[in-house]
Amino acid sequence: MIHVIGDSHCRSFAYNSNFFPIFLGEGKLFNFIDDSNANRVLDKVVGCLEKIQNIETVLFVFGEPDCRWYMGYGWQPWKENVGDVKPATFDIEASVDRYSSFLKSISQRFPNVSFYALSVCPSDRPKQNSLVIELNDLLEQSISAISNVNFISIFDTVTDPESNKVRDEFYGDPVHLSNAVQHPVEDYFIKEERLQKSGFDHQHNWSMHGAMSDFKLNDRFGCYMMNELDKEPIDKSKFTFDLKKESFSHEKIFETLEEYGLVILESFIGSDELVRYNNTFDEIIEGRLKGEYILDRGNETVNLMVLEQGSHELHDSVKHLFETFETDGFRALGKSFFRGEDHFFNKKIFLTQDLVGSTHAAQDLHFDVVPTLKFFLYLSDTSVENGAFTVVPSSHHRTAEIREQYKGEISYENRHLSRPKADPKLEVPIEAKGGALIVFSTELFHKAGVVSRGERRVIRSHSWQTQHRDWAEASTNSVRSKISRLLNKIIK
């Protein structure tokens, strides 16, 4: 049996008794574009291989996302009217070097396993395929110097030389090959005497020798995913920085954010500034500071105000709140987070006062329907007792798999799909002093804490991609429809 490990391209090897495809996660995260993603690939592959007993042959399927990204049109270049997206880096050789270093490290760590790297697959985009050819040539040369690793080239077999596009019989979708690619790969391994005959169209019917509890079948795509959340919670010191003791850069924040899904910046604002923020918070929540930029989304148990910039002139105090997050460093972080694609940065600020008895949907573990970058500022000392924000660190990688599985089905109408299950022992409450800032991706499993004593006061800034403009406008209109009722209640 050949264990096929990689990004979503491993799905082309589904439902064949010769292959056991293991899907690590979406190509946006599992690639060799930068060191952070390359390290993520290495860590997860090691985790997989350590769980599988009696493994003999592994086929790696990586590299297509690198070529797609280097085109400069973002992650979905097949869309109409796609704009230029300048890649953070443009270096095919660097991707090949990282891929080769990964292969060398894996082959040394698991010397009894035979490793193979499949050539990067073509698409129906000739420009991307030119980059694919370059990467494949460099990778084949590099792999020739690595012991116990072989390169399998099927590019010429699946590509039409006249059009420089994928042949029709191998076309799956704008990104992936169909399962017809199994034929040339099986032929290769049969010649190598690692397979006896074709298993094409046969259903999975084998045992993983006791390791199946570590993997779960994705019924939709016929590939397996590792249950990586079944472990001890991550120590929050790994993603916490005390600004009184150390400086930080947006690059360091982004690296930590990519790995754990959040960063805690303790002492982000000092005690004097904290008083100013709380005074502005009180003026808005109590209705003493008003303006058309204030949108209301509270309910009967939560005081919550939404502030929006861009349409109306802001009061100086409100402008100060937005300026908190309007730094060059945070803007650079937003650009990195959204991979250079168009986005609204610091578009809305939410002021939330949770009290004893406060109830709302955010208290259930979830990831947001719309992927959002949030800056979450504690205005008071916060513990479990007064509703500490709670997360499952690194769970955003699992969210990527959920989105890959359900795609467009994830919506506000199907909220159950964005309400994942996780072992409660993996949940980490973020207890911190007033003035601490939490920067996090809403792809992380997270929830608001329940207040049993006192109150929780929070200011949070939201940034999201412009492709979700319709969601933002619909949300804004819904909010505005509630403003009169809640303002009247507050005034009374």
N, C-alpha and C positions, 0 to 999 in steps of 0.2 A: 504494500500500500504506500502511496505517495501522500505525505502530509503537505498540503498547499497552504502557505501562510502569507498573508499580505493585506493590502487594502481591499476595497470593494471589488477589484478585478478577480479576486479568488472565487467570486460567485460563479464565474464561467465554468468552474470545475464541480458544480453541484450535481447531485443525483447520479453519481458514477461510483461503482463499488471499488474502483481503483484509486479514488482520490478522497481525502478527508480535508475539505477546505475549512480553514480557520480565519475568520474575518476579524482583523485587529481593530478596525475603526476607519472612519472616513479619511480619504487621501489628503484633506486639508491639514490633518494633524499627523498623519503617518507618512512622512516623506523625508527627503534629504535636502530640503531647501535651506535649512539652518540647523545649527547644532542641537537646539532644543528639541526639534521634531525627530532628528536622528537618534538622540538619546531615548526619546519615547519609544521609538521602534525597537531599539536594543532591549530596553527594560521589559517591554511586553513580550517580545519573542523569547527572551530568557525565561520569563514566567511561564509561557506556554510549554516550552521544551522541558522544563523541570517537572511539569505535571504529567507528561506523557511517558508511559513505560514502553520499553522495547521499540523505540522509534529507530528507523533505519535510514529513511530517505526523506528529505525536505526540499520542496520547491518554493522559492520565494518569488512573489509577484509584486514588485514595486516599480516606481519610476515614472508612470504616466502622469501623476499629478504635478511632478516637477516640470515636465515639458509643457503641460497645459498652463501652469502659472507663469512660466518664462515667456509665453507668447505676449503677455502684457494686456490681456483683456479680462482679467479676473478668473474666477473659478467656473463661470458658465459662458464660455466664448461663443457658444452656438446660438445664444439669444439674439433676437433682432435689436438693432440700435445699441449694441453694447459699446460702451465707451472705453477709452484707453485707461488701463490701470497700471501704473508704473510699478513693476515688481520691486520689492525691498532690496533684492539682489538679482543679478542676472549672471549666473555663473554655472554653466553646465558642468564644467570640470570640478567645481566645488561639490556639486551633488554627487558626481561619480566618486570623488575622493571619500565622501562620507559613507556612501553605499559600500564601497570597497573596504573601508575601515570596519564597518559593521560586519561584513562577511568574514573578514579576517578574525575579528574578535569572537564571533560565534563559532567558527570552525575550530579555533583553539580551545574554546570552552567545552565544546562537545566533539571531541576527536573521533568518536566512534560512529558519528552520523555523517552520511554523505549529503552534501548540500549542492543545490543547483539554483541558478538565478535565471528566470525566464526573460527573454528580451522584452523590452517595453513594447506594448501593443500600439498599433496605429489607430487612427480615427478617420473621420471623413473630412479632416481639416489639413490640407497639404502643408500649410505653414507649421503646424504643430508636428507633423510627421517629419519635416526636415530636422527639427530639434530632436525628435525620437531617434532618427538615424545617427545623429552626432553622439547622443548619449549612449546608444547601443555600441557604437564602434569603440568609444572610450572605455566603456564598462567591460567589454570583451577583452580588450588589451590588459586592463587592470586585473581582471579575474585570472588571467593566464598565469599570473605570478603568485596566486594564493593556493596553497595546497588544500586538497579535499573540497574544492569548490569548482563547479563547472558552469559554463554559460551555455544556455540553450537558445539558439537563434531560430525563430519562426517568422521573423518580420517579412522576409521575401515571400513566404508561403501564403501569408494572409493579406498581402498588400498588392494592389493593382499597379504595376510599374508605369503604366501610361498616365493614369490620373494621380498617382501618389496618394491614393485613398485606400481605406480598408475594402477588401473584396466584399461583395454583397452577401455571400454565403457566411461570412464571419461577422457581419455587422449585428451588434446587439442593441445599442442605443448610442446617443452622441458621445458617450464616454467609454462604454464597455464592449468587449467582443461577445458574441453569442457562445453557447456551449459547443459549437462546432469546433472551437479551438482545441477541444479535448483530443480530437483525432490526431493532429500532428504531434502533440505532446505525448500521447500514448505510443505512437509509432517510435518516437525517440527512446522511451523507456523500455519498450519491448526489445529494441535492438541492443540496449544496454543490459538486457536480461534482468531488469528490475521489475518488470511486469511480464505476465505470461500471455495474456490476451486482452482484448478490449473489454471494458466494462461499461461502455456507453449505453445510456438509458436504463441502467440497472439502479435500483433503489438502494439506499444505505441499509445494510443488514448485518453490521459487524459490531464487535464489542471493543471498547477502548481499554480493556484489561484493568478495570477499576478506576480509570481516570475520568469516566463520563460525568461524575459529579462536579468536576471542575470546568465542564463546558456545557453549553446549552445550545440546542438546535434552533436556528432561525428558520421557522417553517416556510416563510415567504420566499427566501432566497436559497434555501437548501444548504446553508453553510453554518458553521459553529462559531460561537463567541465565548471567550473565556469569562468565567464568573470571577472577576477581579475584585469585587466589593466584599467578598467573604474573607475579610482579614481584620486585623486590629485597626482602630482609628488612628489617623495620622496626627502626630504631635504638632500642635499649632505653632510651635517655635520655628518650624520650617518655613512658615509664610508670615512671620511677624517681624517687624522692624521698629525699633524705638528711635524716633528721630532726635531724641536728646543725646543719643549715643552714637548714631551712625547716619551718614548721608545716604541718599538713594538717587537712582536715575530711572527714567522711564524704561530704559532697556532692562534694568534689573527687575522692576515691577512686572514688565511684560513676561519676562522669563519665568518668574514665580507664578504669575497668573496663568500662563500656559500649562504649567505642571500641576498646580493645585486648584486652580479655579478662583482663587482669591488671594489678596494681600492685606495684612493689617498694618497700618501705619500709626503706631502709638505716638501720642503727643503731637498730633498733626496741627492742632491749634492750642495756644496757651490759655491760662486761666482768665486773663483780662479779656481776650477775644471771645472766650466762651460766654462771658456775661453778655456781651453785645449780641451774640447769636441768639441766646435765650430770650433777650428782651424783644428782638425782632420776631422770634417765634411766637411769643405771647401776644404781641400786637396783632399778628395775622390770625392766629387761632381764635382769639377772643373777639375778632371783628373790628378792632380799632384801626387797623390799617387795611384799606380797601383799594381796589383798582380792577380794571377789566382784565388784567393779566392774572387775576386770581380765579381759579376754577375750583369747584368744590366737589369732592368725592367722598365725603364722610358717610357714616351710617349711624345708627342709633347708639352704638357703643364706642365708636372711635372718632376722635377729632382728627380730621385729615384735610389739608388744603393742597391744591396743585397749582403751582406757579408756572407760567409759560412765557418765555421770552421770544422776541422776534416780531410780534404783532402790535404791541402797545408799549408806550413809554413806561419805564420802570421807576418806582420810588427808589430813592437812594439806598434805603435799607435793603430793599429787595435786590437791587443791582449788586449790592455787596455779597449777598448770598450766592448769586450766579458767578461772581468773580472769584469766589472761593475755588472753583473748579476750572476757571478759565486761565490756566497756566500753559506755557509752551510745552512743559513736560507732560501734562495730562492730555493735551491735544495730540502730542506725538504718540502717546499711549493709545488713544482712540484710533489713530490712523493705523497703528500696528495691529490693534485688536480686530479691526474690520478689514484687515488685509488690503488697505489702500482704497477700498470701495467707498462710494459716496455714503455719507451718514450724517444724521443730525447729532451734533455734539452738545451736551449740556442743554438740551432743548427744554426739558421740564425739570422742576424741582418739587418734590413731595415733602410736606411737613406732616409728620405723624405723631400723635400723642395717644399711646395705648395705655389704658387704665385697667384697674381690676374689673373683670367682667367683660372686657373687650373681646369680641369674636369677629372673625372674618376669614375668608378663604385662604389667605396667605399663611394661616397657622397650620395648614396641611403641607406636608413635604411635597415639593413640586419643582419643576423648572418652568420658566416663563414660555408661553406660546411664541412670543416674539423675542428672539435673542437680543439681549440688552446688556450694555456695560453700565454698571451702577457704582456711584460713589456714595457711601453710606456713613454719615457722620453722627456719632453719638454726642448728644448735648448734655448728657448726665451719666454718672457712673452706672454701668449696666451689668447685671448679673442674671443668672437663671431666674432669680426671684422676681425681678421686674422685667422679664421678657427678653432675654438675650437672643439676638439673631443666631440661628442655628444652621449649620451646613454639614454636608458629607463631602469632605475634601477629595478632590480629584474625580468626583462623580460626573463632571462635565464630559469626560471621555465616554462614559456609558450613555449620556444623552445623545452624543453623536451617533452612537449605534442605534438608539431608538428612533432618531430622526431619519436615519438611513432606511430603517425598516418600514416606517409608516409614512414618510415623506409628507405629501399634502394633506394627509388625514389629520395631522395635529392642528387643532384649531380650538377656539373658545367653545365651540359646540361639542367638541370631543375632549373635554378637559381630563377625562380619565386617562388619556394617553400621556398627559404631561404630569401625572400624579404617580411617580414610580414607587416601588417598594424597596426599602433598604433596611438592613438590620439596625435597630435603634442604637446598638452599641457603637455604630460607626458615626453617629451624629455628634458633632462637636459644637457646643454652645460658645459663642464668641463673647466672653466676658472681658470688659475693658473699661478704662476710666473715660469720663467725659472728655471730648477733644480727640478721641481716637477715630481714625477714618478707615473704613473697610472698602476696598476696591474689589469688585467681584463680577464675574460673568454669571448671568442668570441661567446659563446652561447647567450650572452647578445645582445639585439637589439642595434646596434650602427652604427655610420656613421662618416665620415670625414666632418668637417665643410668647408664651402665655403669662400675663402679669398676675402674680399672686399677692404682691404687696408693692405699694408705691406706683410709679408710672415709668414709661419708657418714652423718651423724647428723641426723635430722629429727624435729620434732614438728609434726603437722598436725591442725587442728580441722576437723570436718565439720558442715555445716548443710544441710538439705534440706526440701522441702515435705512436709507431713503426709500428703498424698495417696499418698506412697510408703511409708506405715507398714508395709504387708505386706512390702515389700522389706527394710526395716530389721529387722523381727522375724525374717524368714527368715534374714537374714545373721547376726543375733545367735545364733540357735539353732545354725547351722552352726559358728559360731566356738566356742561353748561346748562342742561335741562334741569339739573338738580340744585343749581346755585341759590335760587330764591328761597326754596324751602329750608335749606340748611342755614343760610345767613339769617333768615327770620328766626329760626330756632335759637341760634347763638345770641342774637340781639335780645331776645326775650329772656 
